[in-house]
Amino acid sequence: MKVAFVGAGNVAWHLAQAFENTHIAITEVYSRDIAHAELLCNKLTNATIKNDYNFTDSEADILLVSVSDDAISSVISQIQIPTKVIIAHTSGSVSMDVFKNKFENCGVFYPLQTFSKEKKLSIHKVPFCIEGANSFVTDTLKNLALKISQLVYDVNSEQRKTLHVGAIFACNFVNHLLALSKEILTNKSLDFNILKPLIEETIEKALSIEHPKDVQTGPAIRKDIKTIEKHLSYLNFDLSKQKIYQLLTESIMNFYADKSE
Amino acid sequence: MKVAFVGAGNVAWHLAQAFENTHIAITEVYSRDIAHAELLCNKLTNATIKNDYNFTDSEADILLVSVSDDAISSVISQIQIPTKVIIAHTSGSVSMDVFKNKFENCGVFYPLQTFSKEKKLSIHKVPFCIEGANSFVTDTLKNLALKISQLVYDVNSEQRKTLHVGAIFACNFVNHLLALSKEILTNKSLDFNILKPLIEETIEKALSIEHPKDVQTGPAIRKDIKTIEKHLSYLNFDLSKQKIYQLLTESIMNFYADKSE
């Protein structure tokens, strides 16, 4: 199996090197910014820098389109490949319909992880969400994913949207709450490191049990109105944080009220 | 140094055993529910079950009051100890004023961690927040904490309130977002395990860098209105989650708009 890449960002960076480590050759890398393609090709054995979207002479069996979500559609419209070559994008939030009427052997090869070039990660623990327009594509993409990861899932476009929304709650919003928490402490010259062991233990507990809802703690689930009111008035200096405190407190209260009915 | 406990809940459970492991004797344990006191005393070498709040004949140098926040005040009003004995509570959200006019050698001995009886944890990595009414109390409580933990901080009542609010954002609310995320996935028969590697990586990144704000990802920070609107309409089936999505998205957008000015 041979793979070519359109895009040389964080995802392509990790995937291409992981493929080479399991003896899957990377044939070409194209990037709108040629410096990115160069950087990645320098890390690979035989990959060449491609200067256009015409892959009709490529030896690749699979072309992975790994560009930013809003560029995918326009990039795809310019790509040329032989009919038998599989084309797949690596995005969590773009439907497979983006290939409609242009490519028959198309699919999605979505690694559900956050990548940065500087940070190593264990690719074999990254979940891959695979979708194919037909069983040839699905099987080939799943086999490709299994070469580098133990976690390969069939996920269609509708399910991928659900995963994306779930990830926004569990990752993007969680990260933002950590940022707000750090601000709250820093405002009073307190070291955010004091909270880190508690945060780590909270996450470990939430992920090791059947459902995070079973380890909820804090004033909201205790219906400790006195403490909640103290905190809301403490947050008078920052109305945005106060509003978040109020809404999430209400959400916790309603969540457990519903469950106990 | 010898320690007695009023309360035999999760915090007393872990502290008492940690003290004994470093050769600090536990003299007595009192609990409103005698079965809890029995359970804990069975884990300890020489501790006896106490039946009342009169500790005037106790050999303890320090009495730790480790009961639920709303019981602290009424429990303290009933306790009797010799003047030289130090009394401290272990709560994150109750001010030291709760001892006012009754005990001179009073303080706070607050382990900033979430405890359950069933789950072992490394007590030496638990941050202890210490406050004393005078330097004798502060020094003694800090020495006591240092016997079992490397992380001992001077934290006054005002700072403790700040820490508590920060912990609610970083732990209670974070846990709730994980619960909501799991619900979103389960509604569509998706396995929450698919998200776990991403959640773990998100937390690891957020806690290993200078500020979680520097690793924020997702549609809100990208100002990807198209995706945000798609998600909001997807969440039409659950207005409570939709409201949270909207508020946290706005908060992220405003957070980074403010910062870039």
Interface residues (C-beta under 8 A of the other chain):
Chain A: D69 D70 S93 L112 Q113 T114 S116 K119 L121 K125 V126 P127 C129 L151 Y153 V155 E158 Q159 K161 T162 L163 H164 V165 G166 A167 I168 F169 A170 C171 N172 F173 V174 N175 H176 L177 L178 A179 L180 S181 K182 I184 L185 N187 K188 L190 D191 F192 I194 L195 K196 P197 L198 I199 E200 E201 T202 I203 K205 A206 L207 H211 P212 K213 V215 Q216 T217 G218 P219 A220 I221 D224 K226 T227 K230 H231 Y234 L235 S240 K241 K243 I244 Y245 L247 L248 S251 I252 N254 F255
Chain B: D69 D70 S93 L112 Q113 T114 S116 K119 L121 K125 V126 P127 C129 L151 Y153 V155 E158 Q159 K161 T162 L163 H164 V165 G166 A167 I168 F169 A170 C171 N172 F173 V174 N175 H176 L177 L178 A179 L180 S181 K182 I184 L185 N187 K188 L190 D191 F192 I194 L195 K196 P197 L198 I199 E200 E201 T202 I203 K205 A206 L207 H211 P212 K213 V215 Q216 T217 G218 P219 A220 I221 D224 K226 T227 K230 H231 Y234 L235 S240 K241 K243 I244 Y245 L247 L248 S251 I252 N254 F255
